[in-house]
């Protein structure tokens, strides 16, 4: 059978960003195949700690084409996020291939007719004027040919554990926050949580409420703390309103809001930050949404301490020179994007390993390569991925010359040679 779309657009990653792009592309008549290395959608969400809820509201976190059910409540739980992603893939009839890991992306060689080896393109069957496209090297020796590629492997991809001096000598239990699920293994223990971002703050509260004998939170730079909701007004809506305003103005507004709504915790070892809220956001530090940290610090169940400098046997050496002997350390020290092996050779990453282009913009040196989900905006990651999905789909449909009649051909797309998973029940 002949096809109007001989090569699909490959979307790497079946998290919210990848699923949203695939659905938006399908709605525009562009065939998208989502390739996921795990055995199902939302793998990273399945692995998060049990207490986790979205810090953004249900209504502002839906992906294109499907609202989140009201029964999920205002702040959607980890398990309900997974249920939503499963339903989303089913509802949009997305073409999913699981258990296949893409390890390297390369530009397809240009053939004699100027294309990349594909058949005649365009919804009307005209002679091919397509760009060469891309080759994806995947597990099992597979080489997949795509018209374009959307990388959606996630903001929190590879756990980052600092190489603290003496780390290997530590005699207690040391784990990255990615391995933390619930407080049960830490009942009755003295636990140090390293890192005062949203993850570290929430895990510290979870441990304190879940039976740990003592919980300390190592803080290198005092975070901005905001109320998740004030008088029914979610912090996310404020983030949406101010994100286009001048940084200095938002810094001033943030300082005034903090003084009015967040108590000064300086006496408890957690002073107000010296730099402005939005200045910190521009540097990559998102404010901590309070889901119990303020109350726990004031009650003494979570004790802020200085940053970790080194390990020495059973002891942890802090930046102020003090030494403590926790039974366990949970390092909420962030993640790397982990894109170097996949696309590092293409010259599309900055010095921190982040994509140079994002959303609808494709890097000048790599046309047809797109990225989503690699920012952490104060307006909400799910919301921004939903917006990016629509923009990427529009840009790609235009680039590929897909016309409206391609929508009607969507039910007659060719086999990729890979086996999609069955839609979840």
Number of C-alpha atoms within 10 A of each C-alpha: 5 11 16 21 26 19 25 22 25 25 26 27 27 31 23 31 31 30 33 32 29 32 27 25 24 21 18 21 22 28 28 26 26 26 25 25 20 16 13 20 30 23 16 17 18 15 13 19 20 16 14 18 18 17 23 24 22 20 16 19 22 22 27 20 13 13 14 22 14 10 8 15 13 17 17 23 18 19 16 19 22 20 18 22 24 20 18 26 21 15 14 19 14 22 22 24 25 19 14 17 19 19 14 18 23 16 19 18 14 13 11 8 12 13 19 23 19 18 17 19 21 20 20 13 13 10 11 16 15 20 19 23 26 26 22 22 18 17 14 9 7 15 15 18 26 24 25 24 26 26 23 26 25 24 18 16 16 14 18 18 16 12 9 11 12 15 16 12 12 18 16 16 12 17 15 19 25 22 13 17 15 15 21 12 13 18 16 15 16 18 26 28 31 27 25 25 22 21 22 24 26 21 26 33 23 24 28 22 17 16 16 20 15 21 28 25 27 24 22 16 17 19 24 27 22 20 19 18 17 10 5 7 11 15 20 20 16 13 16 14 11 17 15 9 10 10 18 13 12 19 17 14 15 18 16 11 13 18 11 9 12 15 13 14 14 11 8 15 14 20 15 19 15 10 14 18 25 27 14 17 17 13 8 12 18 19 19 21 23 19 18 15 22 22 14 18 20 15 11 15 20 26 20 23 21 20 20 23 16 18 21 16 14 17 19 24 20 19 16 11 11 12 16 14 19 20 18 20 23 22 24 27 19 20 16 17 18 19 20 16 10 16 18 17 12 14 13 20 17 11 7 8 15 20 23 15 19 19 22 20 18 21 19 11 10 16 17 24 26 23 29 28 25 22 18 17 20 23 19 21 22 23 22 21 28 25 20 23 30 23 18 24 24 17 19 26 17 12 14 20 17 22 15 13 12 21 16 9 16 17 9 12 16 16 11 15 8 14 12 17 15 12 17 14 7
